[in-house]
Amino acid sequence: MGSSGAERAAKRVFLAALCSVCQALQGGMLSPTESPSREVKDVSGLWSFRADLSPERNRGFEQEWYKSPLAETGPVIDMPVPSSYNDITQDAKIRDFIGWVWYEKDVWVPARWIQDRGTRIVLRVGSAHYYSVLWVNGVSVTEHVGGHLPFEADISDVLRQTSGSVCRITIAVNNTLTLETLPPGTIQYMNDRTRYPAGYFVQNTNFDFFNYAGIHRSVLLYTTPKAHIDDITVETSFSDNIGLVSYNVSVLGSSKPAVKVTLSAQDGRCVASANGSRGVLKVTDVNLWWPYLMHENPAYLYSMEVQATAEDGQTDVYTLPVGIRTIKVTSTQFLINNKPFYFHGVNKHEDADIRGKGFDWPLVVKDFNLMKWMGVNSFRTSHYPYAEEVLQMADRHGIVIIDECPGVGIKDIRSFGNVSLAHHLTVMEELVRRDKNHPSVVMWSVANEPASEMQPAGFYFKALVSRTKSLDSSRPVTYITDSNYARDLGAPYVDVICVNSYFSWYHDPGHTEIIDLQLNTQFDNWYGKYQKPIIQSEYGADAVPGLHTDPPMMFTEEYQKTVLQNYHNVFDQKRKEFVIGELIWNFADFMTAQTITRVVGNKKGIFTRQRQPKPGAFLLRERYWRIANETGVLPTWARYPCQ
């Protein structure tokens, strides 16, 4: 890939980012679901795949690969969707590839969808990293900047203008990171011809996880009537035993739709109903949505059915799960339903063997089972939004989520510019638009470990936090800091201070005896300056499975356990004051770029990458269940067996 090719790829991403800045977000992003008026067809599975290995990485566009079957343009291979493409083959060039890759699949579209002109046909991609261009039957239908969030296009007209029921979907995906993308990165050219061949370059990043790429979540075709429910916004509260559900329904394709909203309990009983696109539902003897291990009946979800009938009599139906709960932050507490909530949880990654960041139901269910076994009541979506299905699981199981955008690795002052900020604001809009109705989401995180001491950071994060609150005033906003408390320019604007620190690991490695002093000092400094509740959002140590020493030494299982115990001693002191949570880094080992500090990935997990427990998992299990039992509200079945 010559310099002009990399620059062209980067420029294309940059220009797309500019377009996203100039065009305000329109419409909702409701999760596709079937109903009497809607159908969903999952077109995931095996796709044809081709990486553009040309020096310029631009041959696919020059030769217009989207205009004919991909196999006619050159060699293709099978590629599972969803998955990252990096670990699927035995080819190191594919594993480390930077540039454009091409996906294609022929899909049969039901004839009735095409014949019924009152049916709207939508193509939706759950996530592709990081910049995507979509064609249907050779016709461009949409482009999207950024990974981790869904995008879609109405393809009804395209399908009806092309012959037959076969729909050829072509998706080009580029994983190049620039100073303006989220996360940011830079392309570095190696120009010393005595050491590197012509055109040799590397993708530099400032984050510690592998830059997996590809189509990471399901690709769906779904239908709605032409007059359809485009968006629903729900906010909840309660007073005594009365639950209040404020709703706002947006309908497109009809100027005067008749909207009916019905709220049902889990046994199917109608508990409230109303007419109109806006209103408030009142629920008597309300069942609140409580976090796991905080109540004997956690994660209670009502079902809200919305019916929108157009002037011609056509009706669209959409059903949304609703959890009724409140959130409040004081100077020392985080309150859910007016009760103090203590985050005892984990940080995670969407990461696993072979599939990379590809969505996988068995892995998701296994992870939730492990978290509940441990007594975890919360996790952070480090360092990007997770799949919608993960949030839906959290809603059903009562696991509280800090929902984080992909603002990780913002270390270069050039990434605080106007284009970067505008794109960051757009990403936050997309995130809030997708996740605003999930009761499990209790806080937004706008970044992880940015260079918040740099002068532009104050304005940058003031704008981000302000915009996020204008999109959703019901939830607090934070970002994750590892800066010095006295020089952090974004902290004044957040509601909760989230601090990452690795005493006796990155700082004073090997010296666990100083954790107590340094951690106490950290907490006192941050609280003394800002008077806001604090979450220890990351802490931990690498542990290579099966590596042992006594006395403990770094990278052994004993050392990880010792670090955790020293942190816990301080947490137990400070959670009586203003510390409201602790999130271990990390739930499981995960892949990173190859460096001299990483032995086939980051080993700070309390589980291996294959989800087998290290001693730290048992330590945390005992601790988390003990903390949960201190609340005194758990039923007998939920109590830790050793109690």
C-alpha positions in Angstrom: 0.0 0.0 0.0 1.7 3.2 -1.2 1.4 6.4 0.7 -1.1 7.7 -1.7 -3.3 4.7 -1.1 -3.3 5.1 2.7 -3.9 8.8 2.4 -6.8 8.1 0.0 -8.3 5.7 2.5 -7.8 8.1 5.3 -9.2 11.0 3.3 -12.3 9.0 2.4 -13.0 8.3 6.1 -12.3 12.0 6.9 -14.7 13.3 4.2 -17.4 10.9 5.4 -16.9 12.2 8.9 -17.4 15.7 7.5 -20.7 14.6 5.9 -21.9 13.2 9.2 -21.1 16.5 10.9 -23.0 18.5 8.3 -26.2 16.3 8.3 -28.2 16.2 11.5 -29.3 12.7 12.6 -32.8 11.9 11.4 -35.2 9.3 12.6 -35.0 6.7 15.3 -33.1 3.5 15.7 -35.5 1.0 17.2 -34.3 -2.5 17.5 -35.8 -4.6 14.7 -38.5 -6.9 16.1 -41.4 -8.9 14.6 -45.0 -8.0 15.2 -48.3 -8.3 13.3 -47.1 -5.5 11.0 -43.3 -6.3 10.9 -41.1 -9.1 9.7 -37.4 -9.7 10.2 -35.1 -11.8 8.0 -31.6 -12.4 9.3 -29.2 -12.5 6.3 -26.1 -13.3 8.4 -24.1 -16.4 7.8 -21.5 -17.1 5.1 -20.6 -14.2 2.9 -18.2 -13.9 0.0 -15.1 -11.8 1.1 -12.2 -10.2 -0.6 -9.5 -7.9 0.8 -8.3 -5.2 -1.6 -4.6 -6.1 -1.5 -3.7 -3.6 -4.3 -0.9 -1.2 -3.4 -3.3 1.7 -3.4 -6.1 -0.3 -1.6 -8.5 1.4 -4.0 -8.8 -1.1 -6.8 -12.3 -2.1 -5.7 -13.6 1.4 -6.2 -11.7 2.0 -9.4 -13.0 -1.2 -10.9 -16.4 -0.8 -9.4 -16.5 -4.3 -7.8 -20.1 -3.5 -6.5 -21.5 -3.6 -10.0 -21.1 -7.3 -10.5 -20.8 -10.4 -8.4 -17.7 -10.2 -6.3 -16.4 -13.6 -7.5 -16.2 -12.1 -11.0 -13.7 -9.5 -9.8 -11.1 -12.0 -8.5 -10.6 -14.6 -5.8 -13.0 -14.6 -2.9 -13.2 -16.7 0.3 -15.9 -17.6 2.7 -16.3 -15.2 5.7 -18.8 -15.7 8.5 -21.0 -12.8 9.5 -21.0 -11.7 12.3 -17.3 -12.1 13.0 -14.0 -10.2 12.8 -12.2 -11.3 9.7 -8.8 -11.1 11.4 -8.6 -14.6 13.0 -10.6 -16.6 10.5 -7.8 -17.5 8.1 -4.2 -18.7 8.5 -3.0 -15.6 6.6 -1.1 -13.0 8.7 -1.8 -10.4 5.9 -5.5 -10.8 6.6 -5.0 -10.7 10.4 -3.2 -7.4 10.3 -4.9 -5.9 7.2 -5.5 -2.2 7.1 -7.7 -0.9 4.3 -10.8 -1.8 2.3 -12.4 -5.3 2.5 -15.4 -6.3 0.5 -18.4 -8.5 1.6 -21.2 -9.8 -0.6 -24.2 -12.0 -0.3 -27.2 -12.9 -2.5 -30.4 -12.9 -0.5 -33.9 -14.0 -1.5 -36.4 -11.4 -0.7 -40.0 -12.6 -0.2 -42.0 -11.8 -3.3 -44.9 -10.3 -1.2 -42.5 -7.7 0.3 -41.7 -6.4 -3.2 -45.2 -6.7 -4.6 -46.9 -4.9 -1.7 -46.0 -1.3 -2.3 -47.4 -0.4 1.1 -44.4 -2.4 2.6 -41.2 -0.6 3.5 -38.1 -2.8 3.2 -35.0 -1.8 5.4 -31.5 -3.1 5.3 -29.8 -2.9 8.7 -26.1 -3.6 9.7 -25.6 -4.0 13.5 -22.0 -2.8 13.4 -19.1 -2.7 10.9 -15.6 -1.3 11.7 -15.1 1.5 11.0 -16.3 3.1 7.8 -18.8 1.3 5.6 -20.4 1.8 2.1 -23.5 -0.3 1.1 -24.8 -1.2 -2.3 -27.9 -3.2 -3.2 -27.9 -4.7 -6.7 -25.1 -2.3 -7.6 -26.9 0.8 -6.3 -25.4 2.8 -3.5 -27.8 3.0 -0.6 -25.9 4.4 2.4 -22.6 5.1 4.0 -21.7 5.2 7.7 -18.8 6.4 9.8 -17.8 4.5 13.0 -18.1 1.0 14.4 -20.1 -0.4 17.3 -23.4 1.2 16.3 -26.1 0.2 13.8 -27.0 1.9 10.5 -29.7 1.2 8.0 -31.2 2.2 4.7 -34.7 2.0 3.1 -34.1 -0.2 0.0 -37.7 -0.5 -1.1 -37.3 1.5 -4.3 -34.0 -0.1 -5.2 -35.5 -3.6 -5.0 -38.6 -2.7 -6.9 -36.6 -1.0 -9.7 -34.3 -4.1 -10.2 -35.6 -7.3 -11.6 -36.2 -10.5 -9.7 -36.3 -11.3 -6.0 -32.6 -11.8 -5.5 -31.0 -9.0 -3.6 -27.2 -8.7 -4.0 -25.9 -6.9 -0.9 -22.3 -5.5 -1.2 -20.6 -3.9 1.8 -17.1 -2.3 1.7 -15.6 -1.8 5.1 -12.4 0.2 5.9 -10.7 -0.1 9.3 -8.3 2.8 8.8 -8.1 5.0 11.9 -7.3 8.7 11.6 -7.0 11.6 14.1 -10.6 12.4 13.5 -12.1 8.9 13.9 -13.4 7.3 17.2 -11.2 5.7 18.3 -8.4 7.8 16.7 -5.2 6.6 15.2 -2.5 7.5 12.8 -0.8 5.9 9.8 3.0 6.0 10.1 5.1 5.5 6.9 8.5 3.8 7.3 10.6 5.7 4.7 14.0 4.2 5.6 14.5 2.0 2.5 17.4 0.2 4.1 14.9 -1.2 6.6 11.5 -1.2 5.0 10.2 -1.8 1.5 8.5 1.0 -0.4 5.1 1.9 0.8 5.5 0.1 4.2 3.3 1.6 6.9 1.8 0.7 10.3 -1.5 1.8 11.9 -0.7 3.4 15.3 -3.3 3.5 18.1 -3.4 4.5 21.7 -5.6 1.8 23.0 -4.8 -1.6 24.5 -7.0 -4.0 22.6 -6.7 -5.5 19.1 -8.1 -3.5 16.3 -10.5 -6.1 15.1 -12.4 -5.3 11.9 -15.2 -6.5 9.7 -19.0 -6.9 10.1 -19.3 -7.6 13.8 -23.1 -7.9 14.3 -26.0 -9.3 12.4 -27.2 -8.0 9.0 -31.0 -7.9 8.8 -33.7 -7.2 6.4 -36.9 -6.0 8.0 -40.2 -4.6 7.0 -42.6 -1.9 8.3 -45.7 -0.4 6.8 -45.0 2.9 4.9 -46.7 4.7 7.7 -44.6 3.4 10.6 -43.5 3.9 14.1 -40.1 5.5 13.7 -39.0 6.2 17.3 -40.2 5.8 20.9 -38.8 7.6 23.9 -39.7 6.5 27.4 -38.8 8.1 30.7 -40.0 6.6 34.0 -40.5 7.7 37.6 -42.7 6.7 40.6 -44.3 8.2 43.7 -45.3 5.9 46.5 -46.9 2.9 44.7 -47.7 4.7 41.5 -45.4 4.2 38.5 -45.2 6.9 35.8 -44.2 6.2 32.2 -43.8 9.2 30.0 -43.7 8.3 26.4 -43.2 10.1 23.1 -44.0 8.3 19.8 -42.7 9.5 16.4 -44.6 8.2 13.3 -43.4 8.8 9.8 -45.5 8.5 6.6 -48.7 9.7 8.1 -49.7 13.3 8.9 -52.4 12.4 11.5 -51.8 8.9 12.8 -54.0 7.5 15.6 -51.7 6.3 18.3 -52.7 3.9 21.0 -50.3 2.8 23.8 -50.9 -0.2 26.1 -48.8 -1.2 29.1 -49.0 -4.8 30.2 -47.6 -6.7 33.2 -45.6 -9.9 32.9 -48.8 -11.9 33.4 -50.4 -10.2 30.4 -52.7 -7.9 32.3 -53.2 -4.4 30.9 -52.1 -2.0 33.7 -52.4 1.3 31.8 -53.3 2.6 28.4 -53.6 5.9 26.6 -54.3 7.5 23.2 -52.0 10.0 21.5 -48.4 10.2 20.4 -47.4 11.8 23.8 -48.6 11.0 27.2 -48.1 9.6 30.7 -49.1 6.1 31.8 -49.9 5.6 35.5 -49.3 2.2 37.0 -50.9 1.3 40.3 -49.0 -1.0 42.7 -46.0 -0.7 40.4 -43.3 -3.3 40.2 -40.0 -1.4 39.9 -37.0 -2.4 37.9 -34.3 -3.3 40.5 -30.7 -4.4 39.9 -29.7 -8.0 40.4 -29.0 -8.8 44.1 -30.7 -5.5 45.3 -34.3 -6.8 45.5 -36.2 -10.1 45.8 -37.9 -9.4 42.4 -35.2 -7.8 40.3 -35.3 -6.8 36.6 -39.1 -6.5 36.3 -40.1 -5.5 32.8 -43.5 -4.3 31.6 -44.4 -4.6 27.9 -45.5 -1.5 26.1 -47.3 -2.0 22.9 -47.6 0.9 20.5 -50.1 0.9 17.7 -50.1 3.6 15.0 -52.9 3.7 12.5 -52.6 5.8 9.4 -55.4 7.6 7.5 -55.8 4.6 5.1 -56.3 2.2 8.0 -52.9 0.6 7.8 -51.6 -0.2 11.4 -48.0 -0.6 12.6 -47.4 -2.3 15.9 -44.2 -2.2 17.9 -43.6 -3.6 21.4 -41.0 -2.2 23.8 -39.9 -3.6 27.1 -40.1 -1.0 29.9 -38.5 -1.0 33.3 -39.7 1.6 35.7 -36.9 3.0 37.8 -35.3 6.3 38.8 -31.6 7.4 39.1 -30.2 10.2 41.3 -26.7 11.2 42.1 -25.8 13.1 45.3 -22.3 14.2 46.5 -21.7 10.8 48.1 -24.2 8.4 46.7 -25.7 6.8 43.5 -29.4 6.1 44.1 -31.5 3.7 42.1 -35.2 4.0 43.1 -34.1 6.2 46.0 -31.9 3.4 47.5 -28.1 3.6 47.6 -26.5 1.5 44.9 -22.9 0.2 45.0 -21.3 -0.9 41.8 -19.6 -4.2 42.3 -18.8 -5.3 38.9 -16.4 -5.7 35.9 -15.1 -4.1 32.8 -15.5 -6.2 29.7 -14.5 -6.5 26.0 -16.3 -7.9 23.1 -13.5 -10.4 22.5 -13.1 -14.1 22.0 -11.1 -16.7 20.2 -11.6 -17.0 16.5 -14.7 -14.7 16.3 -12.8 -11.6 17.6 -15.5 -9.0 18.2 -18.2 -10.9 16.3 -21.5 -11.3 18.2 -22.0 -14.8 19.5 -25.0 -15.9 21.6 -23.3 -18.8 23.4 -20.6 -16.4 24.6 -23.0 -13.7 25.7 -25.1 -16.2 27.7 -22.0 -17.8 29.3 -20.7 -14.4 30.3 -23.9 -13.4 32.0 -24.0 -16.8 33.8 -20.4 -16.1 35.0 -21.2 -12.6 36.1 -24.3 -13.7 38.1 -22.3 -16.6 39.6 -19.7 -14.0 40.8 -22.3 -11.7 42.3 -21.6 -9.0 39.7 -24.3 -6.3 39.6 -22.8 -4.0 36.9 -20.4 -3.6 34.1 -19.0 -0.9 31.8 -19.1 -1.4 28.1 -15.4 -0.7 27.8 -14.4 0.9 25.5 -17.3 1.2 23.0 -21.1 0.4 22.7 -21.9 -3.3 22.9 -24.4 -5.2 20.9 -28.1 -4.4 21.4 -28.7 -8.0 22.5 -26.2 -7.5 25.4 -28.2 -4.6 26.7 -31.5 -6.6 26.3 -29.9 -9.4 28.4 -28.9 -6.8 31.0 -32.5 -5.5 31.1 -33.8 -9.0 31.7 -31.3 -10.0 34.3 -30.9 -6.7 36.2 -27.3 -6.0 35.4 -26.5 -2.3 35.6 -24.6 -0.8 32.7 -22.3 2.2 32.3 -22.7 2.7 28.5 -19.5 4.0 26.9 -18.9 5.4 23.5 -15.7 4.6 21.4 -13.9 7.7 22.7 -10.8 5.8 23.7 -7.2 6.7 22.9 -7.8 10.5 22.6 -4.2 11.4 23.3 -3.1 13.7 20.5 -4.0 17.4 20.8 -5.1 17.3 17.1 -7.9 14.9 18.1 -9.5 17.7 20.1 -10.2 19.7 17.0 -13.6 20.8 15.6 -14.0 17.9 13.2 -13.2 15.4 15.9 -15.6 17.1 18.3 -18.4 17.2 15.7 -18.0 13.5 15.0 -17.8 12.6 18.7 -21.1 14.5 19.2 -22.7 12.6 16.4 -21.5 9.3 17.9 -23.1 10.2 21.2 -26.3 11.1 19.5 -26.3 7.7 17.8 -25.5 5.9 21.1 -28.3 7.7 23.1 -30.7 7.2 20.2 -30.1 3.5 20.3 -29.9 2.8 24.0 -32.1 5.5 25.7 -34.9 3.1 26.6 -32.9 0.4 28.4 -33.5 0.5 32.1 -30.1 -1.3 32.6 -28.3 1.7 31.3 -27.8 4.1 34.2 -25.0 6.3 33.1 -23.3 7.5 29.8 -19.5 7.5 29.5 -18.2 9.9 26.8 -14.6 8.8 26.8 -11.9 6.6 28.4 -8.6 8.0 29.6 -8.4 11.0 27.3 -5.6 13.5 27.6 -7.9 15.6 29.7 -5.1 17.8 31.0 -4.5 19.3 27.5 -5.9 22.8 27.1 -8.6 22.0 24.5 -10.0 19.3 26.8 -12.1 21.6 29.0 -14.1 23.0 26.1 -14.3 19.6 24.4 -15.7 17.7 27.3 -18.0 20.6 28.4 -19.6 20.4 24.9 -19.8 16.6 25.0 -21.4 16.4 28.5 -23.7 19.2 27.8 -24.9 17.7 24.5 -25.4 14.3 26.0 -27.5 15.7 28.8 -29.6 17.6 26.3 -30.3 14.3 24.6 -31.1 12.5 27.8 -31.6 14.5 31.0 -32.6 11.4 33.0 -29.1 9.8 33.3 -25.8 11.1 34.7 -22.8 11.5 32.5 -19.2 10.7 33.2 -15.9 9.9 31.5 -13.1 7.7 32.7 -10.0 9.5 33.8 -6.4 8.5 34.6 -5.2 12.1 34.8 -3.9 14.0 37.8 -6.8 15.3 39.8 -5.5 18.8 39.9 -5.0 19.1 36.1 -8.1 17.3 34.8 -10.0 19.9 32.7 -13.1 17.8 32.1 -13.9 16.6 35.6 -15.9 19.8 36.6 -18.6 18.9 34.0 -19.3 15.2 34.9 -21.7 13.9 37.5 -19.6 11.0 38.8 -15.8 10.8 39.0 -14.5 7.5 37.4 -10.8 6.9 38.1 -8.5 4.3 36.6 -5.3 3.5 38.6 -2.9 0.6 38.6 -0.8 1.1 41.8 2.0 -1.6 42.1 1.6 -2.4 38.4 2.2 0.5 36.0 3.2 2.6 38.9 5.8 1.2 41.4 5.6 -2.2 39.9 6.0 -5.0 42.4 5.4 -2.9 45.4 2.0 -3.9 46.7 2.8 -2.4 50.1 2.2 1.1 48.8 -1.3 0.5 47.5 -3.0 1.5 50.7 -1.3 4.9 50.9 -1.5 5.8 47.3 -5.1 4.7 46.8 -6.3 6.6 49.9 -4.5 9.7 48.6 -6.1 9.3 45.2 -9.6 9.1 46.6 -9.1 12.0 49.1 -7.6 14.3 46.4 -10.4 13.7 43.9 -13.2 14.0 46.4 -11.6 17.0 48.1 -11.4 18.9 44.9 -14.7 18.0 43.2 -17.1 16.8 46.0 -18.6 14.2 43.7 -19.0 10.4 44.2 -16.2 8.2 42.9 -16.1 4.9 41.1 -12.8 3.0 40.9 -13.5 2.2 37.2 -10.3 0.2 36.6 -7.7 -1.6 38.7 -6.0 -4.9 38.5 -2.9 -6.9 37.5 -1.9 -9.3 34.8 -1.9 -13.0 35.8 -0.6 -15.7 33.4 -2.8 -18.8 34.1 -0.8 -21.4 36.0 2.1 -19.1 36.8 2.9 -19.2 40.6 5.5 -17.8 43.0 5.5 -17.3 46.8 6.1 -14.6 47.8 4.0 -13.2 45.0 5.7 -11.8 41.9 4.3 -9.9 39.0 2.4 -11.9 36.4 1.6 -14.7 38.8 -1.9 -15.6 40.0 -0.8 -14.9 43.6 0.3 -11.4 42.7 -3.0 -10.6 41.0 -4.8 -11.8 44.1 -2.6 -9.8 46.4 -3.2 -6.6 44.4 -6.9 -7.1 44.6 -6.9 -7.7 48.3 -5.0 -4.5 48.9 -7.4 -2.4 46.8 -10.4 -4.0 48.6 -9.1 -3.0 52.0 -9.2 0.6 50.9 -12.5 0.3 49.1 -14.1 -1.0 52.3 -13.0 2.1 54.1 -14.0 4.6 51.4 -17.4 3.1 50.5 -18.6 4.2 53.9 -17.8 7.8 52.7 -18.0 8.7 48.9 -16.8 5.7 46.9 -19.8 4.2 45.1 -18.3 1.4 43.1 -15.4 -0.8 42.0 -15.0 -2.4 38.6 -12.2 -4.9 38.1 -10.1 -4.8 35.0 -10.8 -7.1 33.4 -13.6 -9.7 33.3 -11.6 -11.9 30.9 -8.2 -11.9 29.1 -8.4 -10.3 25.7 -6.3 -9.9 22.6 -4.1 -6.9 22.0 -1.6 -5.7 19.4 1.8 -7.5 19.5 4.1 -5.6 21.9 6.9 -6.6 24.3 4.6 -6.0 27.3 1.8 -8.4 26.1 2.1 -12.2 25.9 -0.6 -13.0 23.4 -2.9 -10.4 24.8 -3.7 -8.7 28.0 -3.8 -11.1 31.0 -5.6 -8.9 33.5 -8.7 -11.0 33.3 -10.1 -12.8 36.3 -11.1 -15.4 33.7 -9.0 -16.7 30.9 -10.1 -15.8 27.3 -11.8 -19.2 27.3 -13.8 -18.2 30.4 -12.0 -20.4 32.9 -11.6 -18.8 36.4 -8.3 -17.7 37.9 -8.0 -17.4 41.7 -9.0 -13.8 41.5 -12.5 -14.8 40.3 -13.2 -16.8 43.5 -11.8 -13.9 45.6 -14.2 -11.4 43.9 -17.1 -13.9 44.1 -16.8 -14.1 47.9 -16.4 -10.3 48.1 -19.3 -9.4 45.8 -21.8 -11.8 47.5 -20.7 -10.4 50.9 -21.4 -6.9 49.8 -24.7 -7.9 48.4 -25.8 -9.7 51.6 -25.0 -6.5 53.6 -28.0 -4.9 52.1 -30.3 -7.3 53.9 -32.9 -7.5 51.1 -31.9 -10.7 49.4 -34.1 -13.7 49.4 -32.6 -16.9 50.8 -32.1 -18.4 47.3 -29.9 -15.5 46.3 -27.5 -15.6 49.2 -23.9 -16.8 48.7 -23.7 -20.4 49.7 -20.9 -19.8 52.3 -23.0 -17.3 54.3 
